[in-house]
Amino acid sequence: MLGASVLSVALLGIVVADNQPSAPTVFIERGSEFEYVVVRAPLPTEQLGVIAVAAVDAAASGGQKTTLPDVRGAEPAADPPTGWPLELPSAERGDAPFGTSEGRRKCKCSTVIGDTDRERIAVLYARREFVVGKEAGKQRMLSLRAHYHDGLVAYINGKEVARRNVGRDRDPMSTAHRLRGPEWETFAIPVTAGLLVEGKNILSIEVRPSGYLLAPSLDIELVGGGATRIIRGPLLQRVGTDEATIVFDTNLPSRGTVEYGHEPELGKSIASADGSLSTHHTVLLRGLSPNKKVHYRVAVDGDVSPTSSFHLAPAAGKPIRFAVYGDMRGGHRIHGKIVEAIVSEAPDFVIVTGDLVLRGSDLADWQRFFEVAAPLLMRVPYYPVAGNHDMGRAGDERRRMNEIFELWPGPKDRPPWGHWYSFDVADVHFVMLDSNSYRHDLQLEWLKADLAAANKSGVRAIFAAVHDGPYSRALHRGNLYAAEHYAPVLAKHGVTLVFSGHDHHYQRGEVDGLGYIVSGGGGAPLYSVRCGVRGKRRCKVDDGMKHVAKEHHYVMIEVFRDFARVCPKRPDKTPLEKCIKMRFPRRKRR
């Protein structure tokens, strides 16, 4: 999740109304008409000649300091339109979505706001009135749902209610901080005292492109609701033989409850955390009966989730079943099919090889991921490793995976940028590595100690997972640093398989006794094999490949006493290759 947020009603100034669920009120529909004004600027290419001339002049004058024009094509800074955000003098009118065509990308818009062959659109200012009836005093939450590129600021009746990727320098020529992905984003806006009035209200939106685009785009809708609602979850995490953690988020600070039991009638309930008001709810269910199914649902005020169920972790020595997949990265249709297939397999848990989203810095990407994965997340424990895209496409706004999920705890001395951890299911050990932190000695030293302790404890098998793995024949060709520094450690300590993603294909092989599987076929566009097959050049690294396929897939693994059965499958559950039997190295039994 995105971090616990405990806020009081008094601090937020929320208008308190009855908590009974009410039907959402649509104040502004998608595709509605807006008043709008655009700020235009020269294309960046028009400035390049001026910059070159200025550089020549500077050199000719002995290198004296010369002020160069802004490469973005900026003109002298100007204030926002007079009266903004309440008024837009001399505005045009048009229906959303607003946008332009750029290169081969055609404008999927109702209103074209400029010609990017001739100019850059630095800012789009848009304004629309909406009417709130007598229910104004009962509104507790507004949902502003926006599809935009790339930075947005929203105001209601002149009060700022949302800001994303835009600074506060008030320079109309400033670009958004980063390029956004393609998903719709929902902003949850608490209705503070005086935010809405009965009658006419004004929504004002300012949108800016990043430096990667020549114009912004925008479509938007505004919906009101009077009740507290569950907006993410429930998620099933950290499941043991007699306990489990349930996580969910709400749109308003509230007190959440989990109702549960070993029978469909439930019968027990427990409040989240210490019962204080929060938007992030974590509930630990203790004292559950081993080997029995657990039924549960979550409730907050008047909103109740559907009843779901799960089974507890197997006891030591028992067979375990788990699924592996990764690299979904916005491939929602395929990802949805894989989710459905894994749910039907009813594994004990799922390991994910990273790149769950396209841009980890986009909250919208995470919102869409949780929508698609919801049927799996509520039934099966979900344990991911951190991919490079999960941290933000360019490493910006690095989010910690244990703020997005309630993962098993890592070492106490793990730094904030680290995402490595380990856990046991039955007497099988799992090591989850962070390929973004390969070169930090802390992780490698922790790995050596963790594997030594696992072997000393007498586990029957050890598996490892990481995003950018040591071996691959697709686009990235494997990580040489991992192959030189991590793979020998994993092999030395008897790891049966290391799972990875990063390359979007399936590959299985073995190097120096260490088995590996590249499972990056969770929905993202597939990669072709680049070396070591007919028609391609020889691979630089001998990766011991035994099977490779350019297909979307997931992998089911069954762990028995002395061996594991590995079954890769397509999203329709047909075999990608025949199941493989892999024997474990001999270890001392407890």
NORPEVEN-V67590 format. One record per pair of residues at least 4 apart in sequence whose C-alpha atoms are under 8 Angstrom apart, sorted by the first residue. I is the first residue (numbers start at 1). J is the second residue. Records with the same first field share a line. If there is no record, write none. Layout:
I->J  J
This chain:
1->280  402  403  404  405  406
2->403  404
3->280  403  404
4->278  279  280  281
5->278  279  280
6->253  276  277  278  279  280
7->11  12  253  277  278
8->12  253  277
9->13  14  253
10->14
12->190  192
13->192  193
14->140  190  191  192  193
15->137  138  139  140  191  192  193
16->138  140
17->137  138  139  140  226
18->138  226  227
19->226  227  228  301  302
20->226  227  301  302
21->226  227  228  302  303
22->225  226  227
23->225
24->223  224  225  226
25->223  224  225
26->221  222  223  224
27->130  131  132  221  222  223  224
28->32  130  220  221  222  223
29->220  221  222
30->96  97  219  220  221
31->95  96  97  110  219  220
32->95  96
33->93  94  95  96  128
34->93  94  95  96  126  127  128
35->88  91  92  93  94  126  127  128
36->88  91  92  93  94  124  125  126  127
37->88  90  91  92  124  125  126
38->113  121  122  123  124  125
39->121  122  123  124  172
40->119  120  121  122  123
41->73  74  75  119  120  121  122  173
42->46  47  73  74  118  119  120
43->47  72  73  116  118  119  120  214
44->48  71  72  73  120
45->49  71  73
46->50  73
47->51  69  70  71  72  73
48->52  71
49->53
50->54  69
51->55  68  69  71
52->56
53->57
54->58  66  68
55->59  66  68
56->60
57->61
58->62  63  64  65  66
59->63  64
69->73  74
70->74
72->211
73->120
74->173
75->173
77->171  172  173
78->171  172
79->170  171  172
80->84  170  172
81->88  89
82->87  88  89
83->87  88  89
84->88  158
85->127  155  157  158  204
86->127  157  158  202  204
87->127
88->127
94->98  110  111
95->110  111
96->109  110  111  218  219  220
97->108  109  110  111  217  218  219  220
98->109  110  111  112  113  217  218  219
99->107  108  109  110  111  112  113  114  215  216  217  218
100->106  107  109  112  113  114  115  116  215  216  217
101->105  106  107  115  116
102->106  107  116  117  214
107->112
113->121
114->119  120  121  215
115->119  120
116->120  121  214  215
119->214
120->214  215
121->209  214  215  216
122->172  173  174  175  208  209  214  215  216
123->172  173  206  207  208  209  215  216
124->205  206  207  208  216
125->204  205  206  207
126->204  205  206
127->202  203  204  205
128->202  203  204
129->200  201  202  203
130->200  201  202  203
131->198  199  200  201
132->136  196  197  198  199  200  201
133->198  199
134->198
135->139  198
136->196  197  198
137->196
138->226
139->191  224  225  226  227
140->190  191  192  224  225  226  227  228
141->188  189  190  191  224  225  226  227  228  251  252
142->188  189  190  191  222  223  224  225
143->186  187  188  189  222  223  224
144->186  187  188  189  220  221  222  223
145->184  185  186  187  220  221  222
146->184  185  186  218  219  220  221
147->182  183  184  185  217  218  219  220
148->152  180  184  207  216  217  218  219
149->179  180  207  208  209  210  216  217  218
150->165  176  177  178  179  180  207  208  209  210  216  217
151->163  164  165  166  175  176  177  178  180  207  208  209  210
152->162  163  164  165  166  205  206  207  208
153->160  161  162  163  164  166  205  206  207
154->160  161  162  163  203  204  205  206
155->159  160  161  162  202  203  204  205
156->160  161  195  196  201  202  203  204
157->195  196  201  202  203  204
158->202  204
159->195
161->189
162->187  189
165->176  177  178
166->175  176  177  208
167->176  177
174->208
175->208  209  210  211
176->208  209  210  211
177->210
178->210  211
179->209  210  211  212
180->359  362
181->358  359  362  364  365
183->364  365  368
184->364  368
185->363  364  365  367
186->364  367
188->251
190->252
191->195  196
196->201
197->201
207->216  217  218
208->215  216
209->213  214  215  216  217
210->214
227->301  302  303
228->250  251  252  254  300  301  302  303
229->250  251  252  300  301  302  303
230->248  249  250  251  300  303  304  305
231->248  249  250  251
232->248  249  250  370
233->247  248  249  370  374  377  378
234->246  247  248  249  298  305  374  377  378
235->246  247  248  374  377  378  379  381
236->244  245  246  247  377  378  379  380  381  382
237->244  245  246  247  380  381  382  383  405  406  407
238->244  245  381  406  407  408
239->243  244  245  312  313  381
240->244  312  313  425
241->288  289  290  291  312  313  314  315
242->286  287  288  289  290  312  313
243->284  285  286  287  288  312
244->284  285  286  312
245->282  283  284  285
246->258  282  283  284  285
247->280  281  282  283  406
248->280  281  282
249->279  280  281
250->254  279  280  300
251->279
252->278  279
253->277  278  279
254->276  277  278  279  300  301
255->271  272  275  276  277  278  300  301
256->271  272  275  281  298  299  300  301
257->269  270  271  272  283  298  299  300
258->269  270  271  272  283  296  297  298  299
259->266  267  268  269  270  296  297  298  299
260->266  267  268  269  294  295  296  297
261->265  266  267  268  294  295  296
262->266  289  292  293  294  295
263->293  294  295
264->295
266->295  296
270->283  285
271->275  283
272->281  282  283
273->281  282  283
288->294
290->312
291->311  312  314
292->311  312
293->309  310  311  312
294->309  310  311  312
295->307  308  309  310
296->307  308  309
297->304  305  306  307  308
298->304  305
299->303  304  305
300->304
308->378  379
309->378  379
310->379  380
311->348
312->348
313->348  425  426
314->318  319  320  348  425  426
315->425  426  427
316->425  426  427
317->426  427  560  561
318->426  560  561
319->558  559  560  561
320->348  425  426  558  559  560
321->347  348  349  556  557  558  559
322->347  348  349  350  351  556  557  558
323->342  347  349  350  351  554  555  556  557
324->350  351  352  353  499  519  554  555  556  557
325->351  352  353  501  519  520  521  522  553  554  555
326->352  353  354  355  356  501  519  520  521  522  554
327->353  354  355  356  357  501  502  504  520  521  522  523  524
328->332  335  355  356  357  520  521  522  523  524
329->355  356  357  358  389  523  524
330->356  357  358  365  369  523  524
331->335  522  523  524  525
332->336  369  372  523
333->337  523
334->338  522  523  552  571
335->339  372  373  522  523
336->340  372  373
337->341  571  572
338->342  522  553  554  571  572
339->343  372  373  375  376
340->344  375  376
341->345  571  572  573
342->346  347  376
343->347  375  376  379  380
346->380
347->380
348->380  381
349->380  381  382  383
350->380  381  382  383
351->382  383  384  385  465
352->382  383  384  385
353->384  385  386  387  465  466  467  499  500  501  502  519  520
354->384  385  386  387  388  390  466  467  501  502
355->386  387  388  389  390  467  502
356->369  387  389  390
357->365  366  369  389  390
358->365  389  390  392  393
359->365  389  390  391  392  393
360->365  366  389  390  391  392  393  397  398  399
361->390  391  392  393  396  397  398  399
362->366  392
363->367
364->368
365->369
366->370
367->371
368->372
369->373
370->374
373->377
374->378
375->379
376->380
377->381  382
383->407
384->432
385->401  419  420  432  433  434  465  466  467
386->390  391  401  419  434  435  436  466  467
387->391  434  435  436  467  468  502
388->392  393  395  436  467
389->393  394  395
390->399
391->395  396  397  398  399  400
392->396  397  398  399
398->417
399->403  404
400->404  416  417  418  419
401->405  407  419
402->406  407  419
408->421  422  423
409->421  422
410->414  419  420  421  422
411->421  446
414->418  442
417->437
418->434  437
419->433  434
420->431  432  433  434  443
421->431  432  433
422->429  430  431  432
423->429  430  431
424->428  429  430
425->429  430
427->458  459  460  461
428->459  460  461  462  463
429->454  459  461  462  463
430->462  463  464  465
431->447  462  463  464  465
432->464  465  466
433->443  464  465  466  467
434->438  466  467
435->466  467  468  469
437->443
438->443  444  481  482
440->444
441->445
442->446
443->447
444->448  486
445->449
446->450
447->451
448->452  489
449->453
450->454
451->455  493
452->456  493
453->457
454->458  459
455->459  493  587  588
456->588
457->590
458->587  588  589  590
459->587  589  590
460->561  562  584  587  589
461->494  495  496  584  585
462->494  495  496  497
463->495  496  497  498  499
464->495  497  498  499
465->498  499  500
466->498  499  500  501
467->499  500  501  502
468->478  479  500  501  502  503
469->478  479  482  483  498  499  500  501  502  518
470->478  479  480  481  482  483  486  487
471->477  478  479  483  516  518  543
472->476  477  478  503  507  518  543
473->477  478  529  530  531  532  539
474->503  504  505  527  528  529  530  531
475->503  527  528  529  530
476->502  503
477->530
478->483
479->483
480->484
481->485  486
482->486  487
483->487  488
484->488
485->489
486->490
487->491  514
488->492
489->493
490->494  495  514
491->495  512  513  514
494->514  585
495->514  515
496->514  515  582  584  585
497->514  515  516  517
498->514  515  516  517
499->516  517  518  519
500->516  517  518  519  520
501->518  519  520
502->520
503->518  519  520  527
504->519  520  521  522  524  525  526  527  550
505->518  519  520  521  526  527  528  548  549  550  551  552
506->517  518  519  520  521  548  549  550  551  552  553
507->517  518  519  545  546  547  548  549
508->515  516  517  518  545  546  547  548
509->515  516  517  543  544  545  546  547
510->514  515  516  543  544  545  546
511->515  542  543  544
519->553  554  555
520->552  553
521->526  551  552  553  554
522->552  553  554
523->552
526->550  551  552
527->550
528->550
529->533  550
530->536  537
531->536  537  538  539
532->536  537  538  539
533->537  538
549->576
551->570
552->570  571
553->568  569  570  571  576
554->568  569  570  571
555->566  567  568  569
556->566  567  568  569
557->564  565  566  567
558->564  565  566
559->563  564  565
560->564
562->583  584
563->581  582  583  584
564->581  582  583  584
565->579  580  581  582
566->579  580  581  582
567->575  576  577  578  579  580
568->575  576  577  578  579
569->573  574  575  576  577
570->574  575  576
575->579
